[in-house]
Amino acid sequence: MTGIVGGTVDRAQLEGMVETLPQEPWYETERFEAGEHGLALKHHGEKDPKGYTFWGDGQAAGAIDGAVSNRDALGWDDREIFERLLRSPEATLRALDGPFTIACVDAADDRVILATDRIGSRIPLYTSERGFAFASRLAPFLDYLDGAAIDTQGVSDLLLMGHMWSDTTLLEGVDAVHPATVIEYRAGEIDERRYWKPDYRPAQPTDEYRHEWTNAYQRSAERTANTMTGDVGLWLSGGLDSRATANELARADDGDFESLVTYTYDANPGGGVNLRLAAETAEVLGLDNETVPLTVEQFTPVLEKAVSVTDGMLKWNTLLNLTATFNIDDRDPDVMLEGIAGSFAGHHLCRHHLTEPSSLVESMYASEATLTAEAVEDLLAVPVDPLGSFRKEARRIDEPTLTEGIVDAHYQNYFPRLAHASNPVARNQVGTRVPYADGEFLSKAAKLPVSWRMRALPFSDGELIYGLVEPKLQLIRTLNADLAEIPYERSRLKPSMPYPLHVIGFYTATAIAQLLSRPTYGSATSRTETWYNTHEAFRTKIDDLLDAVGERPFIDGEAVASYREQLGDGADMDVISALTTLEIWLQRHFDQHQG
């Protein structure tokens, strides 16, 4: 996987950190060394020339892993970006848009600056032990730290949610950087500051706000398109998120793309519906559409690799679909995107996550946990507070109302720790972008009216959600009326039809699929359980991993055995996936560095 490493590290330490980043034949590496300071960037080279920046001048150097989308509007060249960053970090970062991590080293001043973009599209990790060191991955810290140890809070997070939260990682003393945050090391002192945040006060649910939201998204997608050249690919499903993004990329392409191709896998749900609807969408837009296979035979050999590039901090049944990147038959595209995240249009957080909880911790637990805190405690053989990362994050939040605090916690955590956490799988093969790392758009999206968020049936305790939200229907109608005549995968109805009919359509389509034992939206668990029951190599791999993780000193082996007994008979594959993800990373990385 591409990425950055550096800090107050000498040549040998820097080289050791670089070597822990995965290597593909086309990768290129830039390095800067000056005494006890170093910086390195591994990138896709000619495959994605706009996806990285490296600058050096004497005792100073800077790197951008990703792209600044408003660089042309600013008129800043490489030197000016980094010189401004050194002079005035926060003001400079507030001026930059786009998906990136940026770092700068000034050896003469014993100074290091590390910062994330506004939404945390590719967050780095860092440690303040032995000075200051940072990396895009977790593995570089295993050699760097004196006696690396597992952070059981991270293990707890993985079991509770299937991903991390707050700044928690799987290693003690290694923290993740929040979005819109700059960390500055200077002569032994470290200062962490948040340089930007939007106004979270909910807007009035008016047509004016809807148009402002839509216009801001269009501008963000256009700016993102300007950061790409060559062969560009987009994952396209039967849903509306990728449909909207496909429309905007096709509109924004001014000839810089050698090609714009859409790719579709038969999942979420399977059964062919996404293949058919994606093909119709691509035809309307005049784009090629390629079907990419995603089978257990293809997934099993790349399982360990996918877990490795995501640092064991995202359960594998969440990242599974993006492993289709490894299965593109013809030449890989140079850059890949997924659609705009539906969360910005109200798909998540749901309305009840804002209106029913009485505290930040209660809301985060309700919105993110896939396992109960009690079940997590049963799986752990050491004392850990399963809600510890939620409590830590709640202490960071400083908003005037509970509603605004809940949305802030969501923006600071959900996107970097879950929505973007699988992107390294694709980024191992191709350049990646997210089309919404833009201050103007995020400022509009952060004010989404509560009434536009996902609803649930009364008295269902939030369990029976409507399955879709009206703003996404409105978005497609506004962007392209022809696309609004292609049915929506969730409801099987055209987006041009009224929202209440789509809610009915969602429940009807789901009920019929269940009666006919067909895949339904969100049914990855049943798919992976079927794989376990029918594919010997996959089953053997999972069984061996469960045997091994049950022997870990911080895991209760009897509790693991209890979950394993349910395999093949309605097992909770979220738990199985989290446990085996952890064991894969421990075996491939942590165990290799233990004396």
C-alpha positions as CSV (number, residue, x, y, z in Angstrom):
1,M,0.0,0.0,0.0
2,T,1.2,3.5,-0.7
3,G,1.6,6.1,2.1
4,I,4.0,8.2,4.2
5,V,6.4,7.6,7.0
6,G,8.7,9.9,8.9
7,G,9.4,12.1,11.9
8,T,12.4,12.4,14.2
9,V,13.9,9.3,12.7
10,D,17.4,8.6,11.4
11,R,18.3,7.0,8.1
12,A,18.2,3.4,9.4
13,Q,14.8,4.0,11.2
14,L,13.3,5.6,8.1
15,E,14.5,2.8,5.8
16,G,13.0,0.3,8.2
17,M,9.7,2.0,8.2
18,V,9.6,2.3,4.4
19,E,10.3,-1.4,4.1
20,T,7.2,-2.3,6.1
21,L,5.0,-0.6,3.6
22,P,3.7,-3.2,1.0
23,Q,5.5,-3.0,-2.3
24,E,4.0,-3.5,-5.8
25,P,6.2,-3.5,-9.0
26,W,5.1,0.0,-10.1
27,Y,5.4,1.8,-6.8
28,E,8.0,4.6,-6.5
29,T,9.5,6.0,-3.3
30,E,10.7,9.5,-2.5
31,R,13.0,10.1,0.5
32,F,14.4,13.0,2.6
33,E,17.0,12.6,5.3
34,A,18.7,15.2,7.4
35,G,20.4,13.9,10.5
36,E,17.7,12.8,13.0
37,H,14.8,13.8,10.7
38,G,13.3,11.9,7.8
39,L,10.4,11.7,5.5
40,A,9.4,9.2,2.8
41,L,6.5,8.8,0.5
42,K,5.6,5.6,-1.4
43,H,3.2,6.3,-4.3
44,H,1.8,5.0,-7.6
45,G,4.2,7.0,-9.8
46,E,3.1,7.4,-13.4
47,K,-0.1,5.5,-12.7
48,D,-1.4,8.4,-10.6
49,P,0.8,11.4,-11.1
50,K,-1.6,13.8,-9.5
51,G,-2.0,11.6,-6.4
52,Y,1.1,12.7,-4.6
53,T,3.5,15.6,-4.1
54,F,7.0,15.6,-2.7
55,W,9.1,18.7,-2.2
56,G,12.6,19.2,-0.7
57,D,14.8,22.2,-0.1
58,G,18.0,21.8,1.9
59,Q,17.0,21.0,5.5
60,A,13.2,21.0,4.8
61,A,10.9,18.6,2.9
62,G,7.2,18.0,2.5
63,A,4.9,15.3,1.2
64,I,1.3,15.1,0.3
65,D,-0.2,11.6,0.1
66,G,-3.3,12.3,-2.0
67,A,-4.4,15.4,-3.8
68,V,-5.2,19.1,-3.1
69,S,-8.3,19.6,-5.2
70,N,-8.3,23.5,-5.2
71,R,-4.6,23.9,-6.0
72,D,-5.4,25.7,-9.3
73,A,-7.7,28.2,-7.6
74,L,-5.1,28.9,-5.0
75,G,-2.3,29.3,-7.5
76,W,0.2,27.8,-5.1
77,D,3.1,25.6,-6.4
78,D,4.7,22.9,-4.2
79,R,7.1,25.2,-2.6
80,E,4.5,27.7,-1.6
81,I,2.2,25.1,-0.1
82,F,5.0,23.8,2.3
83,E,6.5,27.1,3.1
84,R,3.1,28.4,4.0
85,L,2.5,25.3,6.1
86,L,5.7,25.9,8.0
87,R,4.9,29.6,8.6
88,S,1.2,29.2,9.5
89,P,-0.1,25.6,9.7
90,E,-3.7,26.2,10.6
91,A,-4.4,29.0,8.2
92,T,-2.7,27.1,5.3
93,L,-4.7,23.9,6.0
94,R,-8.0,25.8,6.2
95,A,-7.3,26.9,2.7
96,L,-6.7,23.4,1.3
97,D,-9.4,21.1,0.0
98,G,-9.2,17.5,-1.2
99,P,-8.4,14.0,0.1
100,F,-4.9,14.0,1.6
101,T,-2.5,13.5,4.4
102,I,0.2,16.2,4.5
103,A,3.5,16.2,6.3
104,C,6.5,18.6,6.5
105,V,9.9,18.3,8.2
106,D,12.2,21.1,9.0
107,A,15.4,19.6,10.4
108,A,17.1,23.0,11.1
109,D,14.2,23.9,13.4
110,D,13.7,20.4,14.9
111,R,10.1,20.6,13.7
112,V,7.6,18.2,12.2
113,I,4.1,18.9,11.0
114,L,1.5,16.2,10.3
115,A,-2.1,16.9,9.2
116,T,-5.2,15.3,7.9
117,D,-7.8,16.6,5.5
118,R,-11.2,17.8,6.6
119,I,-12.9,14.4,6.6
120,G,-10.0,12.1,7.3
121,S,-9.9,10.3,4.0
122,R,-6.5,8.6,4.7
123,I,-5.6,9.2,8.4
124,P,-2.1,8.5,9.5
125,L,-0.9,7.1,12.9
126,Y,1.7,8.5,15.2
127,T,3.6,7.9,18.4
128,S,5.3,10.3,20.7
129,E,7.6,7.7,22.1
130,R,11.3,8.3,21.3
131,G,10.5,11.7,19.8
132,F,7.8,11.8,17.1
133,A,7.2,9.2,14.4
134,F,4.3,8.8,12.0
135,A,3.1,6.4,9.3
136,S,0.2,5.5,7.1
137,R,0.2,2.0,8.5
138,L,0.5,0.3,11.9
139,A,3.2,-2.2,11.0
140,P,6.1,0.4,10.9
141,F,5.7,1.0,14.6
142,L,6.4,-2.6,15.5
143,D,10.1,-2.2,15.0
144,Y,10.3,1.4,16.0
145,L,8.7,1.0,19.4
146,D,10.6,-0.5,22.3
147,G,8.6,-3.5,23.2
148,A,5.4,-3.0,21.1
149,A,2.3,-4.2,23.0
150,I,-1.3,-4.8,22.0
151,D,-3.8,-2.2,23.1
152,T,-6.7,-4.2,24.4
153,Q,-9.0,-1.2,24.0
154,G,-8.4,-1.6,20.3
155,V,-9.2,-5.3,20.5
156,S,-12.4,-4.4,22.4
157,D,-13.3,-1.8,19.7
158,L,-12.9,-4.4,16.9
159,L,-15.2,-6.9,18.7
160,L,-17.7,-4.2,19.6
161,M,-18.0,-2.5,16.2
162,G,-15.7,-4.2,13.7
163,H,-13.5,-1.1,13.5
164,M,-11.8,1.4,15.7
165,W,-13.1,4.7,17.3
166,S,-11.5,7.9,18.6
167,D,-7.7,7.7,18.3
168,T,-7.5,4.0,19.4
169,T,-5.4,1.5,17.5
170,L,-4.2,-2.0,18.1
171,L,-0.9,-0.9,19.5
172,E,-0.3,0.8,22.9
173,G,1.3,4.2,22.4
174,V,0.2,4.6,18.8
175,D,-2.7,6.9,18.1
176,A,-4.7,7.8,15.0
177,V,-5.0,11.4,13.9
178,H,-8.5,12.8,13.8
179,P,-9.8,14.6,10.7
180,A,-9.1,18.3,10.2
181,T,-6.3,18.0,12.8
182,V,-2.7,19.2,12.7
183,I,0.0,17.7,15.0
184,E,3.1,19.8,15.5
185,Y,6.4,18.5,17.0
186,R,8.9,21.1,17.9
187,A,12.1,20.5,19.9
188,G,10.6,17.7,22.0
189,E,7.1,19.3,22.5
190,I,4.0,18.0,20.7
191,D,0.9,20.1,20.1
192,E,-2.4,18.7,18.6
193,R,-4.9,21.2,17.2
194,R,-8.1,21.0,15.3
195,Y,-7.8,23.6,12.5
196,W,-11.4,23.4,11.1
197,K,-14.9,22.3,11.9
198,P,-18.3,23.0,10.3
199,D,-21.3,24.5,12.0
200,Y,-23.6,21.5,13.0
201,R,-26.7,23.5,13.7
202,P,-29.4,21.7,11.7
203,A,-30.7,23.8,8.7
204,Q,-34.4,24.3,7.9
205,P,-35.7,21.6,5.6
206,T,-36.2,23.9,2.6
207,D,-35.7,23.7,-1.1
208,E,-33.1,26.4,-0.8
209,Y,-31.0,24.3,1.5
210,R,-31.4,21.2,-0.8
211,H,-30.2,23.2,-3.8
212,E,-27.2,24.6,-1.8
213,W,-26.3,21.0,-0.7
214,T,-26.6,19.7,-4.3
215,N,-24.6,22.6,-5.8
216,A,-21.8,22.2,-3.3
217,Y,-21.6,18.5,-4.0
218,Q,-21.4,19.1,-7.8
219,R,-18.5,21.6,-7.2
220,S,-16.8,19.1,-4.9
221,A,-17.0,16.3,-7.5
222,E,-15.8,18.6,-10.2
223,R,-12.8,19.7,-8.2
224,T,-12.0,16.0,-7.4
225,A,-12.2,15.2,-11.1
226,N,-9.5,17.8,-11.7
227,T,-7.1,15.8,-9.6
228,M,-7.3,12.7,-11.8
229,T,-5.8,11.8,-15.2
230,G,-5.5,8.5,-17.1
231,D,-7.9,5.7,-16.8
232,V,-10.5,6.5,-14.1
233,G,-12.8,3.8,-12.6
234,L,-15.9,4.1,-10.5
235,W,-17.6,1.3,-8.5
236,L,-21.2,1.5,-9.7
237,S,-24.1,-0.4,-8.2
238,G,-27.8,-0.2,-8.4
239,G,-27.9,2.4,-5.6
240,L,-28.0,6.1,-5.8
241,D,-24.7,7.1,-4.2
242,S,-22.6,5.8,-7.0
243,R,-25.2,6.8,-9.6
244,A,-24.9,10.4,-8.6
245,T,-21.1,10.3,-8.6
246,A,-21.0,8.6,-12.0
247,N,-23.2,11.4,-13.4
248,E,-20.9,14.1,-11.9
249,L,-17.7,12.5,-13.1
250,A,-19.1,12.1,-16.6
251,R,-20.2,15.8,-16.6
252,A,-16.9,17.0,-15.2
253,D,-14.6,15.1,-17.5
254,D,-13.0,17.8,-19.8
255,G,-10.7,15.4,-21.6
256,D,-8.1,14.8,-18.9
257,F,-9.4,11.2,-18.5
258,E,-8.1,8.7,-21.0
259,S,-11.2,6.6,-20.1
260,L,-14.0,6.6,-17.5
261,V,-15.2,3.1,-16.8
262,T,-17.7,1.8,-14.3
263,Y,-17.2,-1.5,-12.5
264,T,-19.9,-3.6,-10.8
265,Y,-19.8,-6.7,-8.5
266,D,-22.8,-8.8,-7.8
267,A,-23.2,-8.1,-4.1
268,N,-25.3,-6.3,-1.5
269,P,-27.5,-7.8,-2.6
270,G,-26.4,-10.5,-5.0
271,G,-28.7,-12.1,-7.5
272,G,-28.0,-9.8,-10.4
273,V,-30.1,-6.8,-9.5
274,N,-27.0,-4.5,-9.1
275,L,-25.5,-5.7,-12.3
276,R,-28.6,-4.9,-14.3
277,L,-29.3,-1.5,-12.8
278,A,-25.6,-0.5,-13.1
279,A,-25.5,-1.4,-16.7
280,E,-28.6,0.7,-17.4
281,T,-27.0,3.7,-15.6
282,A,-23.8,3.3,-17.5
283,E,-25.7,3.1,-20.8
284,V,-27.6,6.4,-20.1
285,L,-24.3,8.1,-19.3
286,G,-22.5,6.7,-22.3
287,L,-20.0,4.9,-20.1
288,D,-18.5,1.4,-20.3
289,N,-19.5,-1.0,-17.5
290,E,-17.6,-4.1,-16.6
291,T,-18.8,-6.9,-14.3
292,V,-16.1,-7.9,-11.8
293,P,-16.4,-11.3,-10.2
294,L,-16.4,-11.6,-6.4
295,T,-16.4,-15.2,-5.2
296,V,-15.1,-17.2,-2.3
297,E,-12.5,-18.7,-4.6
298,Q,-11.1,-15.3,-5.3
299,F,-11.6,-13.8,-1.8
300,T,-9.9,-16.6,0.2
301,P,-6.4,-16.2,-1.3
302,V,-6.4,-12.4,-0.7
303,L,-8.0,-12.4,2.8
304,E,-4.7,-12.0,4.6
305,K,-3.5,-9.3,2.2
306,A,-6.7,-7.3,2.7
307,V,-6.5,-7.5,6.5
308,S,-2.8,-6.6,6.3
309,V,-3.2,-3.4,4.3
310,T,-6.0,-2.3,6.7
311,D,-3.9,-3.0,9.7
312,G,-6.3,-5.5,11.3
313,M,-8.5,-2.6,12.4
314,L,-11.5,-3.3,10.1
315,K,-13.2,-6.7,10.1
316,W,-12.9,-8.5,6.9
317,N,-16.6,-8.9,6.1
318,T,-16.7,-5.1,5.9
319,L,-13.9,-4.7,3.5
320,L,-14.8,-7.8,1.5
321,N,-16.5,-6.0,-1.4
322,L,-13.5,-3.8,-2.2
323,T,-11.3,-6.9,-2.6
324,A,-13.0,-7.0,-6.0
325,T,-10.3,-4.5,-7.0
326,F,-7.9,-7.5,-7.2
327,N,-10.3,-9.2,-9.6
328,I,-10.5,-6.7,-12.4
329,D,-9.7,-8.8,-15.5
330,D,-8.2,-6.3,-17.8
331,R,-5.7,-3.6,-17.0
332,D,-6.4,-1.9,-13.7
333,P,-7.6,1.6,-13.9
334,D,-5.2,4.3,-12.7
335,V,-7.5,5.8,-10.1
336,M,-10.7,4.4,-8.5
337,L,-13.5,6.0,-6.6
338,E,-16.6,4.9,-4.8
339,G,-19.8,7.0,-4.7
340,I,-20.6,9.8,-2.3
341,A,-21.2,8.3,1.1
342,G,-24.9,8.1,1.8
343,S,-24.3,9.3,5.3
344,F,-24.1,12.9,4.0
345,A,-27.7,12.6,2.8
346,G,-29.1,11.1,6.0
347,H,-28.6,7.4,5.6
348,H,-26.5,7.3,8.8
349,L,-26.8,8.7,11.5
350,C,-30.5,7.8,11.7
351,R,-33.0,10.1,13.2
352,H,-33.4,8.1,16.4
353,H,-29.6,8.3,17.0
354,L,-30.1,12.0,17.4
355,T,-33.4,12.2,19.2
356,E,-33.5,9.3,21.6
357,P,-30.1,9.1,23.4
358,S,-29.5,11.2,26.5
359,S,-25.7,11.3,26.1
360,L,-22.9,11.2,23.5
361,V,-21.8,7.8,24.7
362,E,-25.3,6.4,24.5
363,S,-25.7,7.6,20.9
364,M,-22.3,6.3,19.7
365,Y,-23.1,2.9,21.2
366,A,-26.5,2.8,19.6
367,S,-25.2,3.8,16.2
368,E,-22.0,1.9,15.9
369,A,-22.0,-1.3,18.1
370,T,-22.8,-4.6,16.3
371,L,-22.2,-6.6,19.6
372,T,-23.3,-5.8,23.1
373,A,-20.9,-4.5,25.6
374,E,-21.6,-7.5,27.8
375,A,-20.8,-9.9,24.9
376,V,-17.5,-8.1,24.4
377,E,-16.6,-8.5,28.0
378,D,-17.4,-12.2,27.8
379,L,-14.9,-12.5,24.9
380,L,-12.1,-10.7,26.6
381,A,-10.0,-12.4,29.3
382,V,-8.7,-9.0,30.6
383,P,-10.6,-6.1,32.1
384,V,-11.5,-3.5,29.4
385,D,-14.3,-1.0,29.2
386,P,-16.0,-1.8,25.9
387,L,-17.3,1.8,25.8
388,G,-13.9,3.2,26.6
389,S,-13.2,4.7,23.1
390,F,-16.7,6.3,23.1
391,R,-16.1,7.8,26.5
392,K,-12.7,9.1,25.3
393,E,-14.3,10.7,22.3
394,A,-17.1,12.2,24.3
395,R,-14.5,14.1,26.4
396,R,-13.1,15.6,23.2
397,I,-16.4,16.9,21.9
398,D,-17.2,20.6,22.7
399,E,-20.5,21.5,21.1
400,P,-23.3,23.6,22.6
401,T,-26.0,21.0,22.2
402,L,-26.2,17.2,22.4
403,T,-27.5,17.0,18.8
404,E,-24.5,19.0,17.4
405,G,-22.1,17.0,19.6
406,I,-23.5,13.7,18.2
407,V,-23.0,14.8,14.6
408,D,-19.5,16.1,15.4
409,A,-18.5,12.8,16.9
410,H,-19.9,11.1,13.8
411,Y,-17.9,13.3,11.4
412,Q,-14.8,12.9,13.5
413,N,-15.0,9.1,13.7
414,Y,-17.4,7.3,11.4
415,F,-15.7,8.4,8.2
416,P,-12.0,7.9,9.0
417,R,-12.5,4.8,11.2
418,L,-15.1,3.0,9.1
419,A,-16.2,4.6,5.8
420,H,-12.7,5.2,4.6
421,A,-11.0,2.4,6.5
422,S,-11.4,-0.1,3.6
423,N,-9.9,2.2,1.0
424,P,-6.3,0.9,1.5
425,V,-7.5,-2.3,-0.1
426,A,-8.2,-0.5,-3.4
427,R,-5.2,1.9,-2.9
428,N,-2.9,-1.1,-2.8
429,Q,-3.6,-1.5,-6.5
430,V,-4.7,2.0,-7.8
431,G,-4.9,5.6,-6.8
432,T,-8.0,6.5,-4.9
433,R,-10.1,9.6,-4.3
434,V,-13.1,10.5,-2.2
435,P,-15.3,13.1,-4.0
436,Y,-16.4,15.0,-0.9
437,A,-13.3,16.1,0.9
438,D,-14.3,19.7,0.4
439,G,-15.0,22.4,3.0
440,E,-17.9,24.0,1.1
441,F,-19.7,20.7,0.7
442,L,-19.0,19.4,4.2
443,S,-20.2,22.7,5.7
444,K,-23.5,22.1,3.9
445,A,-23.8,18.4,4.7
446,A,-23.0,19.0,8.4
447,K,-26.2,21.0,8.7
448,L,-28.5,18.3,7.3
449,P,-32.0,18.7,8.9
450,V,-32.9,16.0,11.4
451,S,-36.2,15.4,9.7
452,W,-34.4,14.3,6.5
453,R,-32.4,11.5,8.3
454,M,-33.3,7.8,8.1
455,R,-36.4,7.0,10.0
456,A,-37.5,3.7,11.6
457,L,-41.0,2.2,12.2
458,P,-42.6,3.4,15.4
459,F,-42.1,1.1,18.4
460,S,-39.4,-0.9,16.6
461,D,-36.6,0.5,18.8
462,G,-34.7,1.6,15.7
463,E,-34.5,-2.0,14.4
464,L,-36.9,-1.6,11.4
465,I,-35.5,1.3,9.5
466,Y,-37.1,2.7,6.3
467,G,-34.0,1.6,4.3
468,L,-33.7,4.8,2.3
469,V,-33.9,8.5,2.6
470,E,-35.7,11.1,0.5
471,P,-32.7,13.5,-0.1
472,K,-31.0,10.8,-2.2
473,L,-34.1,10.5,-4.4
474,Q,-34.2,14.3,-4.7
475,L,-30.5,14.4,-5.6
476,I,-30.9,12.1,-8.6
477,R,-34.0,13.9,-9.8
478,T,-32.0,17.1,-9.8
479,L,-28.8,15.9,-11.3
480,N,-30.3,13.8,-14.2
481,A,-33.9,13.2,-14.9
482,D,-33.0,10.2,-17.1
483,L,-31.2,8.5,-14.2
484,A,-34.3,9.0,-12.1
485,E,-36.2,6.6,-14.5
486,I,-33.9,3.7,-13.7
487,P,-35.2,1.8,-10.6
488,Y,-33.4,2.1,-7.3
489,E,-32.0,-1.2,-6.0
490,R,-33.4,-0.7,-2.5
491,S,-37.0,-0.3,-3.5
492,R,-37.1,-1.6,-7.1
493,L,-38.9,1.7,-8.0
494,K,-37.9,4.6,-10.1
495,P,-36.5,7.6,-8.1
496,S,-39.0,9.8,-9.9
497,M,-41.7,8.2,-7.9
498,P,-42.9,9.6,-4.5
499,Y,-40.8,8.8,-1.4
500,P,-43.6,7.0,0.5
501,L,-43.9,4.5,-2.3
502,H,-40.2,3.8,-2.0
503,V,-40.5,3.0,1.7
504,I,-43.3,0.5,0.9
505,G,-41.2,-0.8,-2.0
506,F,-38.2,-1.4,0.2
507,Y,-40.1,-3.5,2.8
508,T,-41.9,-5.4,0.0
509,A,-38.8,-6.2,-1.9
510,T,-37.0,-7.3,1.3
511,A,-39.9,-9.5,2.4
512,I,-40.3,-11.2,-1.0
513,A,-36.5,-11.8,-1.2
514,Q,-36.6,-13.4,2.3
515,L,-39.6,-15.6,1.4
516,L,-37.8,-16.8,-1.7
517,S,-34.5,-17.2,0.2
518,R,-32.8,-14.7,-2.1
519,P,-30.1,-12.2,-1.0
520,T,-31.3,-8.9,0.5
521,Y,-29.6,-5.6,1.1
522,G,-27.1,-5.8,3.9
523,S,-27.0,-9.6,3.7
524,A,-23.2,-10.0,3.7
525,T,-23.4,-12.2,6.8
526,S,-25.5,-14.8,5.1
527,R,-23.2,-14.8,2.1
528,T,-20.1,-15.4,4.2
529,E,-21.8,-18.0,6.2
530,T,-22.8,-19.8,3.0
531,W,-19.1,-19.6,2.0
532,Y,-18.2,-21.2,5.3
533,N,-20.7,-24.0,4.8
534,T,-19.8,-24.8,1.2
535,H,-16.1,-24.0,0.6
536,E,-13.6,-26.2,2.3
537,A,-10.5,-24.0,2.0
538,F,-12.4,-21.0,3.4
539,R,-13.9,-23.0,6.2
540,T,-10.5,-24.5,7.1
541,K,-8.9,-21.1,7.2
542,I,-11.6,-19.6,9.5
543,D,-11.5,-22.7,11.8
544,D,-7.7,-22.5,12.1
545,L,-7.8,-18.8,12.9
546,L,-10.5,-19.3,15.5
547,D,-8.4,-22.0,17.1
548,A,-5.4,-19.7,17.3
549,V,-7.2,-16.6,18.5
550,G,-8.7,-18.5,21.4
551,E,-5.2,-19.1,22.7
552,R,-4.4,-15.4,22.9
553,P,-3.9,-14.3,26.6
554,F,-6.4,-11.5,26.3
555,I,-9.1,-13.6,24.6
556,D,-11.5,-16.0,26.4
557,G,-11.1,-19.2,24.5
558,E,-14.3,-20.7,25.9
559,A,-16.3,-17.8,24.6
560,V,-14.7,-18.1,21.2
561,A,-15.6,-21.8,21.2
562,S,-19.2,-21.0,21.9
563,Y,-19.4,-18.7,18.8
564,R,-17.6,-21.3,16.7
565,E,-20.2,-24.0,17.7
566,Q,-22.8,-21.8,16.0
567,L,-21.0,-21.7,12.7
568,G,-23.1,-23.3,10.0
569,D,-26.3,-22.7,12.0
570,G,-26.9,-19.0,12.0
571,A,-23.6,-17.8,13.5
572,D,-22.9,-14.2,14.1
573,M,-20.4,-13.6,11.3
574,D,-19.6,-10.1,12.5
575,V,-18.0,-11.6,15.6
576,I,-16.3,-14.4,13.7
577,S,-15.0,-11.8,11.2
578,A,-13.7,-9.5,14.0
579,L,-11.9,-12.4,15.8
580,T,-10.3,-13.8,12.7
581,T,-9.3,-10.4,11.4
582,L,-7.5,-9.8,14.7
583,E,-5.7,-13.2,14.5
584,I,-4.6,-12.6,10.9
585,W,-2.9,-9.3,11.8
586,L,-1.3,-10.7,14.9
587,Q,0.2,-13.6,13.0
588,R,1.3,-11.7,10.0
589,H,2.7,-8.7,11.8
590,F,2.8,-8.6,15.6
591,D,4.1,-12.1,16.2
592,Q,6.9,-11.6,13.7
593,H,8.3,-8.9,15.9
594,Q,8.2,-10.6,19.2
595,G,11.6,-11.8,20.5
